């Protein structure tokens, strides 16, 4: 417990996966935690994100999560950063100061950069692959990045990695090899919306070319598993 209280952890992305990871870490005794996300909570988050309720819609995700974590442990040192991780902002996070870096972001470009950067630090890196289009919790697994099988996000990341710098060290990923068909029908594309005259502008999520359904129990298990990897590593020391 003393070691857990002493480690410094940073989580990038506190949505469906990262929010559950953060709560599990704090409930388990981690006190020094930084949470990073640029978004605000919206109605479409309520089905899967820990801090998303009808009362928190519109709030900054990191701030809402920080308040919840402090309600659990008022003595925790929680840093909330409403920022986007990218190649341009990466140095602002001072990753060398952390013991554990958890990647739970969706943008492939930023995810690749974060993995490459984190792998050059002394910190242990754990990464979440895609949690959408899955419903079977028994298919969730942990493997080293290059051994992830059956995950479209993992395959896309490997293709991007091979075109440039490879990760400087191995790291574990949480993934599922289950992929369900996407049945979403998008009736309006962003090109069809006139933001000057339309009075009924749909939720921005519905303007995406593809929307992947996500179930709360899957994102939660992904997040809990990432937290478990941190606890196991601390326990082994």
PAZAPA-4460 file (N, C-alpha, C; in steps of 0.05 Angstrom, whole numbers, plus 32768, in hexadecimal, padded with zeros to 4 digits):
% residues 237
    n_x    n_y    n_z   ca_x   ca_y   ca_z    c_x    c_y    c_z   seq   type   mol
   8011   7FE8   8000   8000   8000   8000   8011   8019   8000     1      X     A
   8028   8018   800E   803A   802F   800E   8046   8034   7FF2     2      X     A
   804C   801E   7FE4   8057   8021   7FC9   8042   802C   7FB6     3      X     A
   8029   8022   7FB9   8013   802C   7FA8   800F   804A   7FAC     4      X     A
   8011   8053   7FC5   800C   806F   7FCC   8023   8080   7FC1     5      X     A
   803A   8075   7FBC   8051   8084   7FB4   8054   8087   7F96     6      X     A
   8048   8074   7F86   804D   8075   7F69   803E   808C   7F5C     7      X     A
   8048   8095   7F46   803B   80AB   7F36   8031   809F   7F1C     8      X     A
   8017   80A3   7F18   800A   8097   7F00   7FFD   80AD   7EF0     9      X     A
   7FFF   80AB   7ED6   7FF0   80BE   7EC4   7FDF   80AE   7EB1    10      X     A
   7FC6   80B6   7EAD   7FB4   80A9   7E9B   7FAC   80BC   7E85    11      X     A
   7FB1   80B4   7E6C   7FA9   80C4   7E55   7F8F   80BA   7E4A    12      X     A
   7F79   80CA   7E4D   7F5F   80C2   7E44   7F4F   80B6   7E5B    13      X     A
   7F3B   80C6   7E65   7F2B   80BC   7E7B   7F0E   80BA   7E73    14      X     A
   7F0A   80AB   7E5D   7EEF   80A6   7E53   7EE6   808A   7E5D    15      X     A
   7EDC   807A   7E4A   7ED1   8060   7E51   7EE5   804D   7E5F    16      X     A
   7EFE   804E   7E57   7F12   803C   7E64   7F21   804B   7E7A    17      X     A
   7F2B   8062   7E74   7F3C   8070   7E87   7F2F   8078   7EA1    18      X     A
   7F15   807F   7EA0   7F07   8087   7EB9   7F06   8070   7ECD    19      X     A
   7EFF   8058   7EC3   7EFE   8041   7ED5   7F1A   803A   7EDF    20      X     A
   7F2E   803D   7ECF   7F49   8037   7ED7   7F51   804A   7EEE    21      X     A
   7F4B   8064   7EEB   7F52   8078   7F00   7F44   8071   7F1A    22      X     A
   7F2B   806A   7F1A   7F1D   8064   7F33   7F28   804B   7F40    23      X     A
   7F2E   8037   7F30   7F39   801F   7F3B   7F54   8024   7F48    24      X     A
   7F65   8034   7F3C   7F7F   803B   7F48   7F7C   8049   7F62    25      X     A
   7F6B   805D   7F63   7F67   806D   7F7C   7F5B   805B   7F92    26      X     A
   7F47   804B   7F8B   7F3B   803A   7F9F   7F4F   8025   7FA9    27      X     A
   7F64   801F   7F99   7F78   800B   7FA1   7F8F   8017   7FB0    28      X     A
   7F90   8032   7FB3   7FA5   803E   7FC3   7FB8   8051   7FB5    29      X     A
   7FB5   8053   7F9A   7FC6   8066   7F8C   7FBD   8083   7F93    30      X     A
   7FD0   8093   7F9B   7FC9   80AE   7FA3   7FD2   80C4   7F90    31      X     A
   7FE6   80BE   7F80   7FF2   80D3   7F6F   7FEB   80CD   7F52    32      X     A
   7FD6   80D9   7F49   7FCB   80D3   7F2F   7FC5   80EC   7F1F    33      X     A
   7FCD   80EB   7F05   7FC7   8101   7EF2   7FB5   80F6   7EDD    34      X     A
   7F9F   8104   7ED8   7F8C   80FC   7EC3   7F8B   8111   7EAE    35      X     A
   7F8C   8107   7E95   7F8E   8119   7E7D   7F78   8113   7E6A    36      X     A
   7F69   8128   7E62   7F54   8125   7E4E   7F4B   8141   7E47    37      X     A
   7F44   8146   7E2E   7F3D   8161   7E25   7F1F   8165   7E24    38      X     A
   7F0F   814F   7E27   7EF2   8151   7E21   7EE2   8159   7E3A    39      X     A
   7EC9   8160   7E33   7EB4   8163   7E48   7EA1   814C   7E46    40      X     A
   7E93   8146   7E5B   7E80   8130   7E5C   7E68   8137   7E4B    41      X     A
   7E5F   8124   7E3A   7E47   8128   7E2B   7E33   8111   7E30    42      X     A
   7E1B   8114   7E27   7E06   8101   7E2D   7E0E   80E5   7E22    43      X     A
   7E1B   80E4   7E0B   7E22   80CA   7DFF   7E38   80BC   7E0F    44      X     A
   7E44   80C8   7E23   7E58   80BB   7E34   7E4B   80AB   7E4B    45      X     A
   7E31   80B0   7E51   7E25   80A5   7E69   7E24   8086   7E68    46      X     A
   7E24   807A   7E51   7E21   805D   7E50   7E3A   804E   7E59    47      X     A
   7E51   805C   7E5B   7E69   804C   7E60   7E7E   805A   7E71    48      X     A
   7E7C   8074   7E76   7E91   8082   7E84   7E8A   8087   7EA1    49      X     A
   7E9C   8080   7EB3   7E97   8080   7ECF   7E8C   809A   7EDA    50      X     A
   7E97   80B1   7ED1   7E90   80CB   7EDC   7E79   80D9   7ECD    51      X     A
   7E6F   80CB   7EB9   7E5A   80D7   7EA8   7E3E   80D0   7EB3    52      X     A
   7E30   80E5   7EBD   7E15   80E2   7EC6   7E05   80FA   7EBC    53      X     A
   7DEB   80FA   7EC1   7DDB   8110   7EB8   7DE3   812A   7EC7    54      X     A
   7DF0   8127   7EDE   7DF8   813F   7EED   7E13   814A   7EE4    55      X     A
   7E23   8139   7ED7   7E3E   8142   7ECF   7E40   814A   7EB2    56      X     A
   7E2B   8146   7EA2   7E2C   814E   7E86   7E34   816B   7E83    57      X     A
   7E48   8170   7E72   7E52   818B   7E6E   7E6B   8191   7E7E    58      X     A
   7E71   8181   7E93   7E88   8186   7EA3   7EA1   817C   7E95    59      X     A
   7EB8   8188   7E9B   7ED2   817E   7E91   7ED7   8163   7E9C    60      X     A
   7EDD   814F   7E8C   7EE0   8134   7E95   7EF5   8131   7EAB    61      X     A
   7F0B   813D   7EA8   7F20   813A   7EBC   7F18   8146   7ED7    62      X     A
   7F0A   815C   7ED6   7F01   8169   7EEF   7EEC   8159   7EFD    63      X     A
   7ED9   814E   7EEE   7EC4   813D   7EFA   7ED0   8124   7F06    64      X     A
   7EE3   8119   7EF8   7EF0   8100   7F02   7F01   8107   7F1B    65      X     A
   7F0F   811D   7F1B   7F1F   8125   7F32   7F0E   8127   7F4B    66      X     A
   7EF7   8134   7F48   7EE5   8137   7F5F   7EDC   811C   7F6A    67      X     A
   7ED5   810A   7F58   7ECD   80EF   7F61   7EE4   80E1   7F6F    68      X     A
   7EFC   80E3   7F64   7F13   80D5   7F71   7F19   80E1   7F8C    69      X     A
   7F16   80FB   7F8F   7F1B   8107   7FA9   7F05   8100   7FBD    70      X     A
   7EED   80FB   7FB3   7ED8   80F1   7FC5   7EDF   80D6   7FD0    71      X     A
   7EED   80C6   7FC0   7EF6   80AC   7FC9   7F0D   80AE   7FDC    72      X     A
   7F21   80BE   7FD5   7F38   80C3   7FE6   7F40   80E0   7FE6    73      X     A
   7F37   80EF   7FFA   7F3D   810C   7FFB   7F5B   8112   7FFE    74      X     A
   7F6A   80FE   8006   7F87   8102   8009   7F97   80FD   7FEF    75      X     A
   7F89   80F4   7FDA   7F97   80EF   7FC1   7FA0   8109   7FB4    76      X     A
   7FB5   8108   7FA5   7FC0   811F   7F96   7FB9   811A   7F79    77      X     A
   7FA2   8125   7F71   7F98   8121   7F56   7F9D   813A   7F45    78      X     A
   7FAA   8137   7F2F   7FAF   814D   7F1C   7F9D   8149   7F04    79      X     A
   7F8C   815C   7EFD   7F7B   8159   7EE6   7F84   816D   7ED0    80      X     A
   7F89   8162   7EB9   7F92   8173   7EA2   7F7F   8170   7E8B    81      X     A
   7F72   8187   7E84   7F60   8187   7E6D   7F71   818E   7E55    82      X     A
   7F7E   817A   7E4A   7F90   817E   7E34   7F8F   8167   7E20    83      X     A
   7F97   816C   7E08   7F9B   8157   7DF4   7FB8   814E   7DF4    84      X     A
   7FBD   8134   7DF5   7FD8   812B   7DF1   7FDD   812A   7DD3    85      X     A
   7FF3   8135   7DC9   7FFB   8134   7DAD   8019   8138   7DAB    86      X     A
   8023   8137   7D93   803F   813C   7D8F   8047   8158   7D98    87      X     A
   8034   816B   7D94   803A   8187   7D9B   8039   818B   7DBA    88      X     A
   8029   817C   7DC8   8026   8181   7DE5   8035   816D   7DF6    89      X     A
   8041   8159   7DEB   804C   8142   7DFA   805F   814B   7E10    90      X     A
   8070   815F   7E0B   8084   8166   7E1F   8078   8173   7E38    91      X     A
   805F   817E   7E35   8052   818B   7E4C   804C   8177   7E62    92      X     A
   804B   815D   7E5C   8042   8149   7E70   8059   813E   7E80    93      X     A
   8072   8143   7E78   808A   813B   7E88   8087   811E   7E90    94      X     A
   8086   810C   7E7D   8081   80F0   7E82   8097   80E2   7E92    95      X     A
   80AF   80ED   7E92   80C4   80E1   7EA1   80BF   80E2   7EC0    96      X     A
   80AC   80F2   7EC8   80A6   80F5   7EE5   8094   80DF   7EEF    97      X     A
   808A   80CD   7EDE   8076   80BA   7EE6   8082   809E   7EE7    98      X     A
   8075   808D   7EF8   807C   8071   7EFB   806C   8060   7EE8    99      X     A
   8053   8069   7EE2   8041   805A   7ED1   8033   806D   7EBE   100      X     A
   8032   8066   7EA4   8024   8075   7E90   800F   8063   7E84   101      X     A
   7FF6   806C   7E85   7FE0   805C   7E7B   7FD4   806A   7E63   102      X     A
   7FD3   805C   7E4C   7FC9   8067   7E33   7FAC   805D   7E2F   103      X     A
   7F99   806F   7E30   7F7D   8067   7E2B   7F70   807C   7E18   104      X     A
   7F80   8085   7E04   7F76   8098   7DF1   7F6F   808A   7DD7   105      X     A
   7F5E   8098   7DC7   7F53   808C   7DAF   7F61   8094   7D95   106      X     A
   7F6A   80AC   7D94   7F77   80B6   7D7B   7F90   80A6   7D75   107      X     A
   7F90   8099   7D5D   7FA7   8088   7D56   7FC1   8098   7D55   108      X     A
   7FBF   80AF   7D48   7FD8   80BF   7D45   7FE4   80C6   7D60   109      X     A
   7FD3   80D0   7D72   7FDC   80D8   7D8D   7FE4   80C0   7D9D   110      X     A
   7FD6   80AA   7D99   7FDC   8091   7DA8   7FF8   8087   7DA0   111      X     A
   7FFE   8087   7D87   8018   807E   7D7D   802E   8090   7D89   112      X     A
   802A   80AA   7D89   803E   80BC   7D94   8042   80B7   7DB2   113      X     A
   802C   80B4   7DC0   802D   80AF   7DDD   803D   8095   7DE3   114      X     A
   8036   8080   7DD5   8044   8067   7DD9   8062   8069   7DD4   115      X     A
   8069   8076   7DBE   8085   8079   7DB8   8093   808A   7DCD   116      X     A
   8086   809F   7DD6   8093   80B1   7DEA   8094   80A3   7E05   117      X     A
   807F   8096   7E0D   807E   8089   7E27   8092   8072   7E29   118      X     A
   8096   8064   7E13   80A8   804D   7E12   80C5   8056   7E16   119      X     A
   80CB   806F   7E12   80E6   8079   7E16   80EB   8082   7E33   120      X     A
   80D7   8082   7E43   80DA   808B   7E5F   80E0   8072   7E71   121      X     A
   80E5   8078   7E8B   80E9   8063   7E9E   80CF   8056   7EA7   122      X     A
   80B9   8063   7EA1   809F   805A   7EAB   8095   8040   7E9E   123      X     A
   8085   8031   7EAC   8078   801A   7EA0   8060   8025   7E90   124      X     A
   805C   801B   7E78   8046   8023   7E66   8032   800D   7E63   125      X     A
   8018   8014   7E67   8003   8001   7E61   7FEF   800F   7E4F   126      X     A
   7FE5   8001   7E3A   7FD5   800D   7E26   7FBB   7FFE   7E21   127      X     A
   7FA5   800D   7E1D   7F8B   8001   7E16   7F88   8001   7DF8   128      X     A
   7F81   7FEA   7DED   7F79   7FE9   7DD1   7F5B   7FEF   7DCF   129      X     A
   7F4F   7FE9   7DB9   7F33   7FF1   7DB4   7F1F   7FE1   7DC5   130      X     A
   7F0D   7FF0   7DD3   7EF9   7FE2   7DE3   7EDD   7FE3   7DD7   131      X     A
   7EDA   7FEF   7DBF   7EC0   7FF1   7DB2   7EBA   7FD7   7DA3   132      X     A
   7EA0   7FD4   7D9D   7E97   7FBC   7D8E   7E9E   7FA2   7D9B   133      X     A
   7E9B   7FA1   7DB6   7EA1   7F89   7DC5   7E8C   7F86   7DDB   134      X     A
   7E85   7F6D   7DE1   7E71   7F68   7DF6   7E79   7F50   7E08   135      X     A
   7E8C   7F3F   7DFF   7E93   7F27   7E0E   7EAB   7F2D   7E21   136      X     A
   7EA6   7F2F   7E3B   7EBD   7F35   7E4D   7ED2   7F20   7E4E   137      X     A
   7ECB   7F07   7E48   7EDF   7EF2   7E49   7EF4   7EF3   7E33   138      X     A
   7EF0   7F05   7E20   7F03   7F08   7E0A   7F18   7F1D   7E0F   139      X     A
   7F16   7F2B   7E26   7F29   7F40   7E2D   7F43   7F33   7E37   140      X     A
   7F59   7F3D   7E2C   7F73   7F30   7E31   7F89   7F45   7E36   141      X     A
   7FA0   7F3C   7E3E   7FB8   7F4D   7E40   7FCE   7F40   7E31   142      X     A
   7FDC   7F50   7E21   7FF3   7F45   7E12   8006   7F5C   7E0C   143      X     A
   801F   7F55   7E06   8032   7F69   7DFD   8029   7F74   7DE2   144      X     A
   802F   7F8D   7DDD   8024   7F9B   7DC6   8026   7F8C   7DAC   145      X     A
   803D   7F80   7DA6   8041   7F72   7D8D   8033   7F57   7D8C   146      X     A
   8029   7F4E   7DA2   801A   7F35   7DA3   7FFC   7F38   7DA5   147      X     A
   7FF2   7F51   7DA3   7FD5   7F55   7DA4   7FC9   7F4A   7D8A   148      X     A
   7FB5   7F39   7D8D   7FA9   7F2C   7D76   7F8B   7F32   7D74   149      X     A
   7F81   7F36   7D5C   7F64   7F38   7D58   7F58   7F54   7D5F   150      X     A
   7F69   7F67   7D64   7F5F   7F82   7D6B   7F66   7F95   7D55   151      X     A
   7F51   7FA1   7D48   7F56   7FB3   7D32   7F67   7FCB   7D3A   152      X     A
   7F63   7FD6   7D52   7F74   7FED   7D5A   7F91   7FE4   7D5D   153      X     A
   7F96   7FCD   7D69   7FB1   7FC3   7D6C   7FBF   7FC0   7D51   154      X     A
   7FB0   7FB5   7D3D   7FBB   7FB1   7D22   7FC2   7FCC   7D15   155      X     A
   7FB0   7FE0   7D19   7FB5   7FFA   7D0D   7FCD   8007   7D1A   156      X     A
   7FCF   8004   7D34   7FE7   8010   7D42   8001   8003   7D39   157      X     A
   8001   7FE9   7D35   8019   7FDC   7D2C   8021   7FE5   7D10   158      X     A
   800D   7FE9   7CFF   8014   7FF3   7CE4   8021   800E   7CE6   159      X     A
   8016   8020   7CF7   8021   803B   7CF9   803D   8039   7D06   160      X     A
   8040   8028   7D19   805A   8026   7D27   8070   801D   7D13   161      X     A
   806A   800B   7D02   807E   8000   7CF0   8087   8015   7CDB   162      X     A
   8078   802A   7CD8   807F   803F   7CC5   8093   8053   7CD1   163      X     A
   8098   8051   7CEB   80AA   8064   7CF8   80B8   8057   7D0F   164      X     A
   80BB   8066   7D25   80CA   805D   7D3C   80BA   8047   7D4B   165      X     A
   80C7   8031   7D51   80BB   801B   7D60   80BD   8022   7D7E   166      X     A
   80AA   8018   7D8E   80AC   801D   7DAB   80C6   8013   7DB6   167      X     A
   80D2   8023   7DC8   80ED   801D   7DD2   80EE   8005   7DE5   168      X     A
   80D7   7FFD   7DF0   80D6   7FE6   7E02   80BA   7FD9   7E00   169      X     A
   80B8   7FC0   7E09   809F   7FB3   7E09   808B   7FC0   7E1C   170      X     A
   8071   7FBD   7E16   805C   7FC6   7E28   8043   7FB5   7E25   171      X     A
   8034   7FB3   7E3A   801C   7FA3   7E3A   8004   7FB2   7E31   172      X     A
   7FF1   7FA4   7E24   7FD9   7FB0   7E1A   7FC1   7FA0   7E24   173      X     A
   7FAB   7FAD   7E29   7F91   7FA0   7E2E   7F81   7FA1   7E14   174      X     A
   7F77   7F8A   7E0C   7F68   7F89   7DF3   7F54   7F72   7DF3   175      X     A
   7F43   7F72   7DDF   7F31   7F5C   7DDB   7F32   7F54   7DBD   176      X     A
   7F30   7F3A   7DB8   7F31   7F31   7D9C   7F15   7F2E   7D90   177      X     A
   7F01   7F38   7D9F   7EE5   7F38   7D95   7EE0   7F51   7D85   178      X     A
   7ED4   7F4E   7D6E   7ECB   7F65   7D5E   7EAF   7F60   7D53   179      X     A
   7E9C   7F70   7D5C   7E81   7F6E   7D53   7E7B   7F81   7D3B   180      X     A
   7E68   7F7B   7D2B   7E62   7F8D   7D14   7E56   7FA7   7D1E   181      X     A
   7E5D   7FBC   7D10   7E53   7FD7   7D16   7E39   7FDB   7D07   182      X     A
   7E23   7FDE   7D16   7E08   7FE0   7D09   7DFE   7FFD   7D09   183      X     A
   7E0E   8010   7D11   7E05   802C   7D11   7DFF   8036   7CF5   184      X     A
   7DE9   8043   7CF2   7DE2   8050   7CD9   7DE4   806E   7CDD   185      X     A
   7DF6   807B   7CCF   7DF9   8098   7CD2   7DE8   80A6   7CBD   186      X     A
   7DD4   80B5   7CC6   7DC1   80C1   7CB2   7DCC   80DC   7CA8   187      X     A
   7DDD   80E9   7CB7   7DE7   8103   7CAF   7E05   8104   7CB3   188      X     A
   7E13   810D   7C9F   7E30   8110   7CA2   7E36   812D   7CA8   189      X     A
   7E4E   8133   7CB0   7E55   814E   7CB8   7E53   8161   7CA0   190      X     A
   7E57   8156   7C87   7E54   8167   7C70   7E37   816F   7C6B   191      X     A
   7E24   8161   7C76   7E08   8167   7C71   7DFC   817A   7C86   192      X     A
   7E0C   8182   7C9A   7E02   8194   7CAE   7E0A   81B0   7CA8   193      X     A
   7DF6   81C2   7CA8   7DFB   81DF   7CA4   7DFB   81EB   7CC0   194      X     A
   7E12   81F1   7CCB   7E14   81FC   7CE6   7E09   8218   7CE8   195      X     A
   7E04   8225   7CD2   7DF9   8240   7CD2   7DDA   8240   7CD4   196      X     A
   7DCD   822C   7CC8   7DB0   822D   7CC6   7DA2   8216   7CD4   197      X     A
   7DB0   8200   7CD8   7DA3   81E9   7CE5   7D9C   81EE   7D02   198      X     A
   7D84   81E9   7D0A   7D7C   81EC   7D26   7D7D   81D2   7D36   199      X     A
   7D7F   81BC   7D27   7D80   81A2   7D34   7D9A   8194   7D2D   200      X     A
   7DB0   819E   7D39   7DCA   8192   7D33   7DCE   817A   7D44   201      X     A
   7DD3   8163   7D39   7DD6   814A   7D49   7DEF   814A   7D5A   202      X     A
   7DEF   8138   7D6D   7E07   8134   7D7E   7E1F   8130   7D6C   203      X     A
   7E36   813B   7D74   7E4E   813A   7D62   7E56   811D   7D5D   204      X     A
   7E51   810B   7D70   7E58   80EF   7D6C   7E4A   80E4   7D54   205      X     A
   7E31   80EE   7D4E   7E22   80E3   7D38   7E2C   80EE   7D1D   206      X     A
   7E3F   8100   7D1E   7E4B   810A   7D05   7E63   80FA   7CFC   207      X     A
   7E6B   80E7   7D0D   7E82   80D7   7D06   7E7B   80C4   7CEF   208      X     A
   7E8F   80BD   7CDF   7E89   80AB   7CC9   7E82   808F   7CD4   209      X     A
   7E8C   8088   7CEB   7E86   806E   7CF7   7E84   8071   7D15   210      X     A
   7E70   8065   7D21   7E6D   8065   7D3E   7E6D   8049   7D48   211      X     A
   7E80   8043   7D5A   7E83   8028   7D65   7E75   8026   7D80   212      X     A
   7E62   8014   7D82   7E55   8010   7D9C   7E67   8006   7DB1   213      X     A
   7E63   800F   7DCA   7E74   8008   7DE0   7E64   8001   7DF8   214      X     A
   7E6B   7FEB   7E06   7E5C   7FE2   7E1E   7E6C   7FE8   7E37   215      X     A
   7E5D   7FF1   7E4C   7E6A   7FFA   7E65   7E7B   7FE4   7E72   216      X     A
   7E71   7FCB   7E72   7E80   7FB6   7E7F   7E9B   7FB0   7E71   217      X     A
   7E9C   7FB5   7E57   7EB5   7FB0   7E49   7EC9   7FC7   7E4F   218      X     A
   7EC1   7FE0   7E4D   7ED3   7FF6   7E53   7EDD   7FF5   7E70   219      X     A
   7ECB   7FED   7E82   7ED2   7FEB   7E9E   7EE7   7FD6   7EA3   220      X     A
   7EE3   7FBE   7E96   7EF7   7FA9   7E99   7F12   7FB1   7E8D   221      X     A
   7F11   7FBE   7E77   7F2A   7FC9   7E6B   7F38   7FDB   7E80   222      X     A
   7F29   7FED   7E8B   7F35   8000   7E9E   7F3F   7FF2   7EB7   223      X     A
   7F2F   7FE0   7EC2   7F37   7FD1   7EDA   7F50   7FC1   7ED5   224      X     A
   7F51   7FB5   7EBD   7F69   7FA5   7EB6   7F82   7FB6   7EB5   225      X     A
   7F80   7FCE   7EA9   7F97   7FE0   7EA9   7FA0   7FE7   7EC5   226      X     A
   7F8D   7FEC   7ED7   7F93   7FF2   7EF3   7FA0   7FD9   7EFF   227      X     A
   7F96   7FC2   7EF9   7FA2   7FA9   7F03   7FBF   7FA5   7EFB   228      X     A
   7FC5   7FAD   7EE3   7FE1   7FAB   7EDA   7FF3   7FBC   7EEA   229      X     A
   7FEA   7FD4   7EF2   7FFA   7FE6   7F03   7FFE   7FD8   7F1E   230      X     A
   7FE8   7FCF   7F2A   7FEA   7FC2   7F45   7FFC   7FAA   7F44   231      X     A
   7FFA   7F99   7F30   800B   7F82   7F2E   8028   7F8A   7F2D   232      X     A
   802E   7F9F   7F1D   804A   7FA7   7F1B   8055   7FB2   7F35   233      X     A
   8045   7FC2   7F43   804D   7FCC   7F5D   8051   7FB5   7F71   234      X     A
   803F   7FA1   7F70   8041   7F8A   7F82   805A   7F7A   7F7E   235      X     A
   8063   7F78   7F65   807B   7F68   7F5F   8094   7F75   7F68   236      X     A
   8094   7F8F   7F6D   80AD   7F9D   7F73   80B6   7F98   7F90   237      X     A
***
